[in-house]
Each structure stands twice: as structure tokens, then as C-alpha cells.
Amino acid sequence: MSEVRVTATAQPSKPAVAGQPAWADKLNAYVTLTKPDVSFLVLMTTGAGYYMGARGPIGWLHMIHVIVATMMIAAGTAALNHYIERESDRYMRRTASRPLPTGVLTPTEALRFGIVLSLAGAGDLYLTAGFWPCFLGVFTCLSYLLAYTPLKKRTVWATFIGAIPGAIPPMIGWTAATGKVDAGAWLLFAILFVWQFPHFHAIAWMYREDYARAGILMLPVVDKEGRRTFRQIILYAAALVAVSLLPAVMGFAGVLYFFGALVTCTGLVQVCLWAAHAKTNTRAKWLMHATVLHIPILLGLMMYDKLPR
């Protein structure tokens, strides 16, 4: 990720790419608005939720349709988040090169793009999967934009609030496959909810100066020495061990998953303890990478060892 120095009075200039036409800049900017890394997480978790919820043969075309519609809502929400936080993004090194601070796109363009994508995704989800997936998708969008985003400048509890919409995509997949919100849906929600804290606290520790400059109250901004931050990282990682074993205990996955989850989650706790010992940006970065690797392994094991119901 490139580092761009931005002061409180600086106005980031529009990046120029030699030989690249204006339409290509625009296209790249629209892709950036969707936050592709987040969209990939949504794709993975929605698909896992659908697969785990399905009984009998998988309706692959239906599953793909549900995933795409959910990704549209997530991409639209990301674009609207760019629009809302366009001023704050100017003062953070890791966000100053985004399309709105640099002027590649106008706020109006981002707003229209986000609204169209979100509405199209919600409508598609309702038509193809029914009320509950659509409701969960709309709730994800609204809670992220209307609760988490404004609270980021008011309280460190915003991370807790933001973890709620972040954990809903597997529920969308599950309810699309089953037609109901039941124990399995809530179990997938719990796993992803708890997983987010080691992941996002590690990122927030790495960029705590950026967040402070933009007036965003992530926990590491007020927790200068990192004691509370890394204590929460360790506690949530330990909770993830217990929560991740529940699919096997409740009969959704088998013995292979149980021991695989035990090993991978215990390994993540060890990485958290290692990062907490020194509290450096380098160790926090390794922890962030470990969490990114952890969730597809865990969900992959669950899907591989799914038990028939």
C-alpha cells in the first residue's frame, strides 16, 4: 500500500498515469470504490454460508446469483462509505489516494454509483432468494453507513458496532439456502463476528497515527501503549477457539473440522500473543496477515467436513 503524505491544509493532487486514457482512470476509480478486498471476503463468507445451509445437492447457479447480489450490496455500501468519509480520507496516508480525495471521481458520481449498486443488489436478492436474505443485506448496508460510520468519530465502541454488519454475509448465504434464520445462521455470524476483532485491531494499531489525524477513535488511538488493544485481541482470539468448535459440537461439521479448527484457532492465539509481546507495527502486520489466512482455512475445513442433515 502506497504512503502519501497529507497535512491538514494539503489538497491531494490528481494522480497521472502516463499513456493511460481518462476512461481507464475512471474505470479503475469505480473499481476502487467497491473495496475489492472487502468484496472478496463477502464472496467467500456468503458462499460458505450458502454451502453449509444447503440440504442435498447444491444449487450452484442459485448460489452464484446470491453471492453476486450480496457483493453488489457490499460494493454499493463501500462506495457510499467513500462518499461519506471523503473529507476524513484526505488526512490519512492510506486513504489519501482514493478516488474522491484525488478528484478522479466527484462525490456525486460516487453517491449515484453506490445507491444504484445497493438497490440493484437488494432487489436482485429479494427476487432470487426471498425476504430474509434481502432484509439482512439491507440491514448490513444501513447499519454500516448510519451506525458504524458516524460512530467512528465518537466512540471506540464503533468497532463493536461495525462487526455486526461485517458478520452478516454468511447469514445471507445460509438463509438463501434454507429460507430461515436459525441456529446455523447465528453460529456462522458468531464466528465471523469474533474473528473481526483480532483482524481490525491489528490494522488499527498499524495505522493508529492515520486514524488520529483524521479524528477517528479506533481503540489504538486512545490506548497509546496498546495494553487494552492487545488484551482485546488475545481475548477475542481465545473466544474464537471456543466458538469455532461449535459447528462440530452442534452436528454441522465432523471430527476433522473439530481438530482442524482447534489447531488453526490455537495457532492464531499464539500469533496474537507473539504480537502482544512487542506491540510493533511489523508484528501487527503479521497478525493481520494471519487473520486473513485463518478465515478461509477455517471455512474451507467446515465446508469440506460438512455433515449431511
Secondary structure, 3 states (H helix, E strand, C coil): CCCCCCCCCCCCCCCCCCCCCHHHHHHHHHHHHCCHHHHHHHHHHHHHHHHHHCCCCCCHHHHHHHHHHHHHHHHHHHHHHHHHCHHHHCCCCCCCCCHHHHCCCCHHHHHHHHHHHHHHHHHHHHHHHCHHHHHHHHHHHHHHHHHHHHHCCCCCCHHHHHHHHHCCHHHHHHHHHHCCCCHHHHHHHHHHHHHHHHHHHHHHHHCHHHHHHHCCCCHHHHCCCCHHHHHHHHHHHHHHHHHHHHHHHCCCECHHHHHHHHHHHHHHHHHHHHHHHHCCHHHHHHHHHHHHHHHHHHHHHHHHCECCC
